[in-house]
Amino acid sequence: MAGAGAMTQSEIKEAAKPHLPQDLFPQGKAAGWWCKTVQLDLEAQGVMGRTDTKPLRFFFT
């Protein structure tokens, strides 16, 4: 079940930007696509889940 750490896709993207290498993601460009692919991979592995609310919120299982 989602806890206090559940985040929206936008919140995940903004939190990830400072950790991405600038040579690959200048000014955070394409960070949203990268975050989405990681999110889908983690969901497929059962490591991440999503809420049934709008907006969707993602959390670690």
C-alpha positions as CSV (number, residue, x, y, z in Angstrom):
1,M,0.0,0.0,0.0
2,A,1.2,3.5,-0.7
3,G,2.9,5.3,2.1
4,A,3.9,8.9,2.7
5,G,6.6,8.6,0.1
6,A,4.3,8.1,-2.8
7,M,5.1,10.6,-5.6
8,T,3.5,11.8,-8.8
9,Q,5.3,11.4,-12.2
10,S,6.1,15.1,-12.2
11,E,7.5,14.9,-8.6
12,I,9.7,11.9,-9.6
13,K,11.1,13.8,-12.6
14,E,11.9,16.9,-10.6
15,A,13.6,14.8,-7.9
16,A,15.7,12.9,-10.4
17,K,16.9,15.8,-12.5
18,P,19.8,16.9,-10.1
19,H,21.1,13.3,-10.1
20,L,21.3,12.9,-13.9
21,P,24.5,13.5,-15.8
22,Q,24.5,16.9,-17.6
23,D,26.3,15.5,-20.6
24,L,23.4,13.0,-21.2
25,F,20.5,15.2,-19.9
26,P,21.4,18.9,-20.4
27,Q,19.0,21.0,-18.3
28,G,17.1,17.9,-17.6
29,K,16.0,17.4,-21.2
30,A,14.5,13.9,-21.8
31,A,14.4,13.3,-18.0
32,G,10.7,12.5,-18.2
33,W,11.2,9.7,-20.7
34,W,14.1,8.3,-18.7
35,C,12.0,8.3,-15.5
36,K,9.0,6.7,-17.2
37,T,11.2,3.8,-18.6
38,V,12.7,3.2,-15.1
39,Q,9.2,3.4,-13.5
40,L,7.8,0.8,-16.0
41,D,10.8,-1.5,-15.4
42,L,10.4,-1.3,-11.6
43,E,6.7,-1.9,-11.9
44,A,7.4,-5.0,-14.1
45,Q,9.8,-6.3,-11.5
46,G,7.3,-5.7,-8.7
47,V,9.6,-3.2,-6.9
48,M,7.3,-0.2,-7.6
49,G,3.5,0.1,-7.4
50,R,0.9,2.8,-8.2
51,T,-2.1,4.1,-6.5
52,D,-5.7,4.1,-7.9
53,T,-6.0,7.9,-7.4
54,K,-5.8,10.8,-9.8
55,P,-3.1,11.9,-10.3
56,L,-1.4,8.6,-10.1
57,R,1.2,8.3,-7.4
58,F,4.0,5.8,-7.4
59,F,5.6,4.1,-4.4
60,F,8.2,1.4,-3.6
61,T,6.6,-1.9,-2.6
